Amino acid sequence: MANTQDPQGNHDPAGSTQMFRAFVDEGPQDGARQQASSGPRLGLLVGVVAAVAVVVAVAWLALK
């Protein structure tokens, strides 16, 4: 990629700032993309709840 400069005049030899801005400015274009991103969050929440339940069960058995 060609050498670029950001608006402040700083040299960006890899052009990574320009690529990052293009990525950030793209954003979701429809509701389907937003709905798909909620899937991993839901899975993470279920995983955390399951991990807490396992810790509570182990502690309960240890103190019984």
N, CA, C and O atoms as a Maestro MAE file, in Angstrom:
{
 s_m_m2io_version
 :::
 2.0.0
}

f_m_ct {
 s_m_title
 :::
 protein
 m_atom[256] {
  # First column is atom index #
  i_m_mmod_type
  r_m_x_coord
  r_m_y_coord
  r_m_z_coord
  i_m_residue_number
  s_m_chain_name
  s_m_pdb_residue_name
  s_m_pdb_atom_name
  i_m_atomic_number
  :::
  1 25 0.852 -1.171 0.000 1 A "MET " " N  " 7
  2 3 0.000 0.000 0.000 1 A "MET " " CA " 6
  3 2 0.899 1.236 0.000 1 A "MET " " C  " 6
  4 15 2.016 1.187 0.514 1 A "MET " " O  " 8
  5 25 0.436 2.308 -0.554 2 A "ALA " " N  " 7
  6 3 1.226 3.534 -0.645 2 A "ALA " " CA " 6
  7 2 1.335 4.201 0.710 2 A "ALA " " C  " 6
  8 15 0.478 4.030 1.576 2 A "ALA " " O  " 8
  9 25 2.396 4.959 0.878 3 A "ASN " " N  " 7
  10 3 2.563 5.718 2.115 3 A "ASN " " CA " 6
  11 2 1.479 6.778 2.190 3 A "ASN " " C  " 6
  12 15 1.170 7.440 1.199 3 A "ASN " " O  " 8
  13 25 0.905 6.930 3.374 4 A "THR " " N  " 7
  14 3 -0.180 7.898 3.549 4 A "THR " " CA " 6
  15 2 0.120 8.802 4.725 4 A "THR " " C  " 6
  16 15 1.010 8.520 5.527 4 A "THR " " O  " 8
  17 25 -0.619 9.880 4.823 5 A "GLN " " N  " 7
  18 3 -0.539 10.771 5.966 5 A "GLN " " CA " 6
  19 2 -1.937 10.933 6.522 5 A "GLN " " C  " 6
  20 15 -2.910 11.010 5.772 5 A "GLN " " O  " 8
  21 25 -2.035 10.985 7.850 6 A "ASP " " N  " 7
  22 3 -3.336 11.247 8.445 6 A "ASP " " CA " 6
  23 2 -3.589 12.750 8.419 6 A "ASP " " C  " 6
  24 15 -2.689 13.510 8.064 6 A "ASP " " O  " 8
  25 25 -4.788 13.201 8.784 7 A "PRO " " N  " 7
  26 3 -5.111 14.634 8.702 7 A "PRO " " CA " 6
  27 2 -4.186 15.523 9.531 7 A "PRO " " C  " 6
  28 15 -4.023 16.700 9.210 7 A "PRO " " O  " 8
  29 25 -3.574 14.983 10.595 8 A "GLN " " N  " 7
  30 3 -2.670 15.780 11.408 8 A "GLN " " CA " 6
  31 2 -1.276 15.857 10.784 8 A "GLN " " C  " 6
  32 15 -0.415 16.571 11.295 8 A "GLN " " O  " 8
  33 25 -1.043 15.138 9.695 9 A "GLY " " N  " 7
  34 3 0.239 15.201 9.016 9 A "GLY " " CA " 6
  35 2 1.225 14.157 9.487 9 A "GLY " " C  " 6
  36 15 2.378 14.179 9.058 9 A "GLY " " O  " 8
  37 25 0.818 13.241 10.353 10 A "ASN " " N  " 7
  38 3 1.716 12.172 10.810 10 A "ASN " " CA " 6
  39 2 1.851 11.118 9.723 10 A "ASN " " C  " 6
  40 15 0.875 10.759 9.064 10 A "ASN " " O  " 8
  41 25 3.064 10.629 9.546 11 A "HIS " " N  " 7
  42 3 3.352 9.639 8.512 11 A "HIS " " CA " 6
  43 2 2.849 8.264 8.941 11 A "HIS " " C  " 6
  44 15 3.136 7.827 10.055 11 A "HIS " " O  " 8
  45 25 2.105 7.574 8.079 12 A "ASP " " N  " 7
  46 3 1.578 6.238 8.350 12 A "ASP " " CA " 6
  47 2 2.065 5.314 7.231 12 A "ASP " " C  " 6
  48 15 1.374 5.151 6.225 12 A "ASP " " O  " 8
  49 25 3.255 4.703 7.394 13 A "PRO " " N  " 7
  50 3 3.859 3.949 6.295 13 A "PRO " " CA " 6
  51 2 3.030 2.755 5.828 13 A "PRO " " C  " 6
  52 15 3.087 2.405 4.649 13 A "PRO " " O  " 8
  53 25 2.268 2.126 6.706 14 A "ALA " " N  " 7
  54 3 1.502 0.951 6.299 14 A "ALA " " CA " 6
  55 2 0.097 1.310 5.831 14 A "ALA " " C  " 6
  56 15 -0.600 0.462 5.273 14 A "ALA " " O  " 8
  57 25 -0.320 2.532 6.045 15 A "GLY " " N  " 7
  58 3 -1.674 2.920 5.675 15 A "GLY " " CA " 6
  59 2 -2.711 2.317 6.606 15 A "GLY " " C  " 6
  60 15 -3.887 2.242 6.251 15 A "GLY " " O  " 8
  61 25 -2.298 1.886 7.788 16 A "SER " " N  " 7
  62 3 -3.213 1.200 8.696 16 A "SER " " CA " 6
  63 2 -4.302 2.131 9.228 16 A "SER " " C  " 6
  64 15 -5.422 1.689 9.484 16 A "SER " " O  " 8
  65 25 -3.987 3.395 9.394 17 A "THR " " N  " 7
  66 3 -4.998 4.334 9.879 17 A "THR " " CA " 6
  67 2 -6.127 4.453 8.872 17 A "THR " " C  " 6
  68 15 -7.301 4.463 9.243 17 A "THR " " O  " 8
  69 25 -5.776 4.542 7.610 18 A "GLN " " N  " 7
  70 3 -6.788 4.646 6.565 18 A "GLN " " CA " 6
  71 2 -7.638 3.373 6.512 18 A "GLN " " C  " 6
  72 15 -8.856 3.451 6.354 18 A "GLN " " O  " 8
  73 25 -7.011 2.217 6.640 19 A "MET " " N  " 7
  74 3 -7.748 0.957 6.624 19 A "MET " " CA " 6
  75 2 -8.673 0.866 7.844 19 A "MET " " C  " 6
  76 15 -9.815 0.421 7.728 19 A "MET " " O  " 8
  77 25 -8.174 1.289 9.012 20 A "PHE " " N  " 7
  78 3 -8.989 1.250 10.232 20 A "PHE " " CA " 6
  79 2 -10.200 2.158 10.098 20 A "PHE " " C  " 6
  80 15 -11.314 1.771 10.452 20 A "PHE " " O  " 8
  81 25 -9.989 3.345 9.594 21 A "ARG " " N  " 7
  82 3 -11.107 4.278 9.444 21 A "ARG " " CA " 6
  83 2 -12.142 3.735 8.466 21 A "ARG " " C  " 6
  84 15 -13.342 3.891 8.686 21 A "ARG " " O  " 8
  85 25 -11.693 3.103 7.395 22 A "ALA " " N  " 7
  86 3 -12.633 2.516 6.446 22 A "ALA " " CA " 6
  87 2 -13.437 1.413 7.120 22 A "ALA " " C  " 6
  88 15 -14.634 1.272 6.867 22 A "ALA " " O  " 8
  89 25 -12.793 0.639 7.969 23 A "PHE " " N  " 7
  90 3 -13.473 -0.446 8.692 23 A "PHE " " CA " 6
  91 2 -14.493 0.112 9.679 23 A "PHE " " C  " 6
  92 15 -15.621 -0.376 9.744 23 A "PHE " " O  " 8
  93 25 -14.111 1.124 10.443 24 A "VAL " " N  " 7
  94 3 -14.995 1.696 11.456 24 A "VAL " " CA " 6
  95 2 -16.157 2.435 10.802 24 A "VAL " " C  " 6
  96 15 -17.290 2.335 11.273 24 A "VAL " " O  " 8
  97 25 -15.899 3.165 9.736 25 A "ASP " " N  " 7
  98 3 -16.949 3.940 9.090 25 A "ASP " " CA " 6
  99 2 -17.957 3.059 8.359 25 A "ASP " " C  " 6
  100 15 -19.073 3.498 8.081 25 A "ASP " " O  " 8
  101 25 -17.579 1.823 8.045 26 A "GLU " " N  " 7
  102 3 -18.472 0.934 7.310 26 A "GLU " " CA " 6
  103 2 -19.736 0.654 8.110 26 A "GLU " " C  " 6
  104 15 -20.840 0.863 7.606 26 A "GLU " " O  " 8
  105 25 -19.597 0.187 9.343 27 A "GLY " " N  " 7
  106 3 -20.725 -0.031 10.242 27 A "GLY " " CA " 6
  107 2 -21.741 -1.012 9.702 27 A "GLY " " C  " 6
  108 15 -21.670 -1.410 8.540 27 A "GLY " " O  " 8
  109 25 -22.686 -1.404 10.538 28 A "PRO " " N  " 7
  110 3 -23.745 -2.313 10.098 28 A "PRO " " CA " 6
  111 2 -24.696 -1.602 9.143 28 A "PRO " " C  " 6
  112 15 -25.034 -0.436 9.346 28 A "PRO " " O  " 8
  113 25 -25.125 -2.312 8.097 29 A "GLN " " N  " 7
  114 3 -25.982 -1.692 7.097 29 A "GLN " " CA " 6
  115 2 -27.425 -2.157 7.200 29 A "GLN " " C  " 6
  116 15 -28.315 -1.549 6.605 29 A "GLN " " O  " 8
  117 25 -27.668 -3.231 7.950 30 A "ASP " " N  " 7
  118 3 -29.041 -3.692 8.107 30 A "ASP " " CA " 6
  119 2 -29.209 -4.378 9.462 30 A "ASP " " C  " 6
  120 15 -28.229 -4.622 10.166 30 A "ASP " " O  " 8
  121 25 -30.439 -4.682 9.819 31 A "GLY " " N  " 7
  122 3 -30.734 -5.298 11.105 31 A "GLY " " CA " 6
  123 2 -30.181 -6.704 11.239 31 A "GLY " " C  " 6
  124 15 -29.903 -7.148 12.353 31 A "GLY " " O  " 8
  125 25 -30.013 -7.421 10.127 32 A "ALA " " N  " 7
  126 3 -29.527 -8.797 10.195 32 A "ALA " " CA " 6
  127 2 -28.111 -8.849 10.756 32 A "ALA " " C  " 6
  128 15 -27.779 -9.760 11.514 32 A "ALA " " O  " 8
  129 25 -27.289 -7.894 10.396 33 A "ARG " " N  " 7
  130 3 -25.915 -7.882 10.897 33 A "ARG " " CA " 6
  131 2 -25.888 -7.609 12.400 33 A "ARG " " C  " 6
  132 15 -25.071 -8.188 13.117 33 A "ARG " " O  " 8
  133 25 -26.766 -6.740 12.881 34 A "GLN " " N  " 7
  134 3 -26.838 -6.460 14.309 34 A "GLN " " CA " 6
  135 2 -27.362 -7.668 15.069 34 A "GLN " " C  " 6
  136 15 -26.881 -7.965 16.163 34 A "GLN " " O  " 8
  137 25 -28.338 -8.367 14.509 35 A "GLN " " N  " 7
  138 3 -28.894 -9.534 15.169 35 A "GLN " " CA " 6
  139 2 -27.854 -10.648 15.244 35 A "GLN " " C  " 6
  140 15 -27.787 -11.349 16.254 35 A "GLN " " O  " 8
  141 25 -27.052 -10.827 14.217 36 A "ALA " " N  " 7
  142 3 -26.028 -11.860 14.222 36 A "ALA " " CA " 6
  143 2 -24.983 -11.589 15.291 36 A "ALA " " C  " 6
  144 15 -24.430 -12.531 15.858 36 A "ALA " " O  " 8
  145 25 -24.701 -10.329 15.578 37 A "SER " " N  " 7
  146 3 -23.691 -10.012 16.586 37 A "SER " " CA " 6
  147 2 -24.203 -10.277 17.994 37 A "SER " " C  " 6
  148 15 -23.398 -10.392 18.918 37 A "SER " " O  " 8
  149 25 -25.512 -10.378 18.188 38 A "SER " " N  " 7
  150 3 -26.032 -10.663 19.520 38 A "SER " " CA " 6
  151 2 -25.881 -12.135 19.868 38 A "SER " " C  " 6
  152 15 -25.940 -12.486 21.046 38 A "SER " " O  " 8
  153 25 -25.690 -13.007 18.888 39 A "GLY " " N  " 7
  154 3 -25.526 -14.432 19.145 39 A "GLY " " CA " 6
  155 2 -24.318 -14.746 20.007 39 A "GLY " " C  " 6
  156 15 -24.460 -15.432 21.020 39 A "GLY " " O  " 8
  157 25 -23.139 -14.273 19.645 40 A "PRO " " N  " 7
  158 3 -21.971 -14.541 20.491 40 A "PRO " " CA " 6
  159 2 -22.104 -13.955 21.889 40 A "PRO " " C  " 6
  160 15 -21.616 -14.551 22.849 40 A "PRO " " O  " 8
  161 25 -22.749 -12.808 22.027 41 A "ARG " " N  " 7
  162 3 -22.952 -12.220 23.349 41 A "ARG " " CA " 6
  163 2 -23.838 -13.113 24.197 41 A "ARG " " C  " 6
  164 15 -23.582 -13.302 25.386 41 A "ARG " " O  " 8
  165 25 -24.874 -13.660 23.591 42 A "LEU " " N  " 7
  166 3 -25.777 -14.546 24.313 42 A "LEU " " CA " 6
  167 2 -25.032 -15.807 24.734 42 A "LEU " " C  " 6
  168 15 -25.210 -16.287 25.854 42 A "LEU " " O  " 8
  169 25 -24.204 -16.346 23.853 43 A "GLY " " N  " 7
  170 3 -23.415 -17.525 24.194 43 A "GLY " " CA " 6
  171 2 -22.449 -17.249 25.331 43 A "GLY " " C  " 6
  172 15 -22.255 -18.093 26.205 43 A "GLY " " O  " 8
  173 25 -21.848 -16.082 25.322 44 A "LEU " " N  " 7
  174 3 -20.927 -15.707 26.390 44 A "LEU " " CA " 6
  175 2 -21.673 -15.593 27.712 44 A "LEU " " C  " 6
  176 15 -21.184 -16.049 28.746 44 A "LEU " " O  " 8
  177 25 -22.846 -14.993 27.683 45 A "LEU " " N  " 7
  178 3 -23.648 -14.857 28.897 45 A "LEU " " CA " 6
  179 2 -24.031 -16.233 29.445 45 A "LEU " " C  " 6
  180 15 -23.935 -16.466 30.650 45 A "LEU " " O  " 8
  181 25 -24.457 -17.129 28.584 46 A "VAL " " N  " 7
  182 3 -24.819 -18.480 29.020 46 A "VAL " " CA " 6
  183 2 -23.596 -19.192 29.597 46 A "VAL " " C  " 6
  184 15 -23.710 -19.899 30.599 46 A "VAL " " O  " 8
  185 25 -22.428 -19.015 28.976 47 A "GLY " " N  " 7
  186 3 -21.202 -19.627 29.483 47 A "GLY " " CA " 6
  187 2 -20.821 -19.110 30.858 47 A "GLY " " C  " 6
  188 15 -20.405 -19.883 31.721 47 A "GLY " " O  " 8
  189 25 -20.960 -17.822 31.064 48 A "VAL " " N  " 7
  190 3 -20.629 -17.231 32.371 48 A "VAL " " CA " 6
  191 2 -21.592 -17.740 33.436 48 A "VAL " " C  " 6
  192 15 -21.169 -18.084 34.540 48 A "VAL " " O  " 8
  193 25 -22.872 -17.792 33.117 49 A "VAL " " N  " 7
  194 3 -23.861 -18.294 34.077 49 A "VAL " " CA " 6
  195 2 -23.573 -19.757 34.410 49 A "VAL " " C  " 6
  196 15 -23.666 -20.151 35.572 49 A "VAL " " O  " 8
  197 25 -23.229 -20.558 33.417 50 A "ALA " " N  " 7
  198 3 -22.915 -21.968 33.660 50 A "ALA " " CA " 6
  199 2 -21.662 -22.099 34.528 50 A "ALA " " C  " 6
  200 15 -21.621 -22.940 35.426 50 A "ALA " " O  " 8
  201 25 -20.645 -21.281 34.272 51 A "ALA " " N  " 7
  202 3 -19.419 -21.335 35.071 51 A "ALA " " CA " 6
  203 2 -19.697 -20.958 36.522 51 A "ALA " " C  " 6
  204 15 -19.171 -21.590 37.439 51 A "ALA " " O  " 8
  205 25 -20.517 -19.938 36.736 52 A "VAL " " N  " 7
  206 3 -20.867 -19.539 38.100 52 A "VAL " " CA " 6
  207 2 -21.640 -20.660 38.785 52 A "VAL " " C  " 6
  208 15 -21.417 -20.932 39.965 52 A "VAL " " O  " 8
  209 25 -22.541 -21.308 38.065 53 A "ALA " " N  " 7
  210 3 -23.313 -22.409 38.644 53 A "ALA " " CA " 6
  211 2 -22.389 -23.565 39.049 53 A "ALA " " C  " 6
  212 15 -22.595 -24.181 40.095 53 A "ALA " " O  " 8
  213 25 -21.382 -23.858 38.235 54 A "VAL " " N  " 7
  214 3 -20.436 -24.929 38.564 54 A "VAL " " CA " 6
  215 2 -19.634 -24.555 39.810 54 A "VAL " " C  " 6
  216 15 -19.440 -25.394 40.689 54 A "VAL " " O  " 8
  217 25 -19.175 -23.329 39.896 55 A "VAL " " N  " 7
  218 3 -18.408 -22.894 41.072 55 A "VAL " " CA " 6
  219 2 -19.259 -22.969 42.331 55 A "VAL " " C  " 6
  220 15 -18.793 -23.420 43.377 55 A "VAL " " O  " 8
  221 25 -20.516 -22.521 42.227 56 A "VAL " " N  " 7
  222 3 -21.415 -22.581 43.378 56 A "VAL " " CA " 6
  223 2 -21.659 -24.035 43.780 56 A "VAL " " C  " 6
  224 15 -21.670 -24.340 44.973 56 A "VAL " " O  " 8
  225 25 -21.852 -24.924 42.834 57 A "ALA " " N  " 7
  226 3 -22.085 -26.337 43.146 57 A "ALA " " CA " 6
  227 2 -20.866 -26.971 43.811 57 A "ALA " " C  " 6
  228 15 -21.009 -27.733 44.768 57 A "ALA " " O  " 8
  229 25 -19.677 -26.665 43.315 58 A "VAL " " N  " 7
  230 3 -18.447 -27.202 43.917 58 A "VAL " " CA " 6
  231 2 -18.283 -26.662 45.337 58 A "VAL " " C  " 6
  232 15 -17.949 -27.415 46.252 58 A "VAL " " O  " 8
  233 25 -18.515 -25.376 45.522 59 A "ALA " " N  " 7
  234 3 -18.400 -24.797 46.871 59 A "ALA " " CA " 6
  235 2 -19.420 -25.402 47.816 59 A "ALA " " C  " 6
  236 15 -19.110 -25.671 48.976 59 A "ALA " " O  " 8
  237 25 -20.635 -25.620 47.330 60 A "TRP " " N  " 7
  238 3 -21.682 -26.224 48.164 60 A "TRP " " CA " 6
  239 2 -21.288 -27.647 48.590 60 A "TRP " " C  " 6
  240 15 -21.464 -28.029 49.747 60 A "TRP " " O  " 8
  241 25 -20.751 -28.423 47.635 61 A "LEU " " N  " 7
  242 3 -20.325 -29.787 47.946 61 A "LEU " " CA " 6
  243 2 -19.136 -29.777 48.900 61 A "LEU " " C  " 6
  244 15 -19.046 -30.648 49.765 61 A "LEU " " O  " 8
  245 25 -18.234 -28.830 48.772 62 A "ALA " " N  " 7
  246 3 -17.061 -28.773 49.627 62 A "ALA " " CA " 6
  247 2 -17.430 -28.385 51.060 62 A "ALA " " C  " 6
  248 15 -16.781 -28.839 52.002 62 A "ALA " " O  " 8
  249 25 -18.438 -27.571 51.238 63 A "LEU " " N  " 7
  250 3 -18.839 -27.102 52.558 63 A "LEU " " CA " 6
  251 2 -19.913 -27.976 53.200 63 A "LEU " " C  " 6
  252 15 -20.287 -27.739 54.348 63 A "LEU " " O  " 8
  253 25 -20.400 -28.947 52.507 64 A "LYS " " N  " 7
  254 3 -21.482 -29.801 52.985 64 A "LYS " " CA " 6
  255 2 -21.036 -30.749 54.062 64 A "LYS " " C  " 6
  256 15 -21.839 -31.535 54.564 64 A "LYS " " O  " 8
  :::
 }
 m_bond[255] {
  # First column is bond index #
  i_m_from
  i_m_to
  i_m_order
  :::
  1 1 2 1
  2 2 3 1
  3 3 4 2
  4 3 5 1
  5 5 6 1
  6 6 7 1
  7 7 8 2
  8 7 9 1
  9 9 10 1
  10 10 11 1
  11 11 12 2
  12 11 13 1
  13 13 14 1
  14 14 15 1
  15 15 16 2
  16 15 17 1
  17 17 18 1
  18 18 19 1
  19 19 20 2
  20 19 21 1
  21 21 22 1
  22 22 23 1
  23 23 24 2
  24 23 25 1
  25 25 26 1
  26 26 27 1
  27 27 28 2
  28 27 29 1
  29 29 30 1
  30 30 31 1
  31 31 32 2
  32 31 33 1
  33 33 34 1
  34 34 35 1
  35 35 36 2
  36 35 37 1
  37 37 38 1
  38 38 39 1
  39 39 40 2
  40 39 41 1
  41 41 42 1
  42 42 43 1
  43 43 44 2
  44 43 45 1
  45 45 46 1
  46 46 47 1
  47 47 48 2
  48 47 49 1
  49 49 50 1
  50 50 51 1
  51 51 52 2
  52 51 53 1
  53 53 54 1
  54 54 55 1
  55 55 56 2
  56 55 57 1
  57 57 58 1
  58 58 59 1
  59 59 60 2
  60 59 61 1
  61 61 62 1
  62 62 63 1
  63 63 64 2
  64 63 65 1
  65 65 66 1
  66 66 67 1
  67 67 68 2
  68 67 69 1
  69 69 70 1
  70 70 71 1
  71 71 72 2
  72 71 73 1
  73 73 74 1
  74 74 75 1
  75 75 76 2
  76 75 77 1
  77 77 78 1
  78 78 79 1
  79 79 80 2
  80 79 81 1
  81 81 82 1
  82 82 83 1
  83 83 84 2
  84 83 85 1
  85 85 86 1
  86 86 87 1
  87 87 88 2
  88 87 89 1
  89 89 90 1
  90 90 91 1
  91 91 92 2
  92 91 93 1
  93 93 94 1
  94 94 95 1
  95 95 96 2
  96 95 97 1
  97 97 98 1
  98 98 99 1
  99 99 100 2
  100 99 101 1
  101 101 102 1
  102 102 103 1
  103 103 104 2
  104 103 105 1
  105 105 106 1
  106 106 107 1
  107 107 108 2
  108 107 109 1
  109 109 110 1
  110 110 111 1
  111 111 112 2
  112 111 113 1
  113 113 114 1
  114 114 115 1
  115 115 116 2
  116 115 117 1
  117 117 118 1
  118 118 119 1
  119 119 120 2
  120 119 121 1
  121 121 122 1
  122 122 123 1
  123 123 124 2
  124 123 125 1
  125 125 126 1
  126 126 127 1
  127 127 128 2
  128 127 129 1
  129 129 130 1
  130 130 131 1
  131 131 132 2
  132 131 133 1
  133 133 134 1
  134 134 135 1
  135 135 136 2
  136 135 137 1
  137 137 138 1
  138 138 139 1
  139 139 140 2
  140 139 141 1
  141 141 142 1
  142 142 143 1
  143 143 144 2
  144 143 145 1
  145 145 146 1
  146 146 147 1
  147 147 148 2
  148 147 149 1
  149 149 150 1
  150 150 151 1
  151 151 152 2
  152 151 153 1
  153 153 154 1
  154 154 155 1
  155 155 156 2
  156 155 157 1
  157 157 158 1
  158 158 159 1
  159 159 160 2
  160 159 161 1
  161 161 162 1
  162 162 163 1
  163 163 164 2
  164 163 165 1
  165 165 166 1
  166 166 167 1
  167 167 168 2
  168 167 169 1
  169 169 170 1
  170 170 171 1
  171 171 172 2
  172 171 173 1
  173 173 174 1
  174 174 175 1
  175 175 176 2
  176 175 177 1
  177 177 178 1
  178 178 179 1
  179 179 180 2
  180 179 181 1
  181 181 182 1
  182 182 183 1
  183 183 184 2
  184 183 185 1
  185 185 186 1
  186 186 187 1
  187 187 188 2
  188 187 189 1
  189 189 190 1
  190 190 191 1
  191 191 192 2
  192 191 193 1
  193 193 194 1
  194 194 195 1
  195 195 196 2
  196 195 197 1
  197 197 198 1
  198 198 199 1
  199 199 200 2
  200 199 201 1
  201 201 202 1
  202 202 203 1
  203 203 204 2
  204 203 205 1
  205 205 206 1
  206 206 207 1
  207 207 208 2
  208 207 209 1
  209 209 210 1
  210 210 211 1
  211 211 212 2
  212 211 213 1
  213 213 214 1
  214 214 215 1
  215 215 216 2
  216 215 217 1
  217 217 218 1
  218 218 219 1
  219 219 220 2
  220 219 221 1
  221 221 222 1
  222 222 223 1
  223 223 224 2
  224 223 225 1
  225 225 226 1
  226 226 227 1
  227 227 228 2
  228 227 229 1
  229 229 230 1
  230 230 231 1
  231 231 232 2
  232 231 233 1
  233 233 234 1
  234 234 235 1
  235 235 236 2
  236 235 237 1
  237 237 238 1
  238 238 239 1
  239 239 240 2
  240 239 241 1
  241 241 242 1
  242 242 243 1
  243 243 244 2
  244 243 245 1
  245 245 246 1
  246 246 247 1
  247 247 248 2
  248 247 249 1
  249 249 250 1
  250 250 251 1
  251 251 252 2
  252 251 253 1
  253 253 254 1
  254 254 255 1
  255 255 256 2
  :::
 }
}
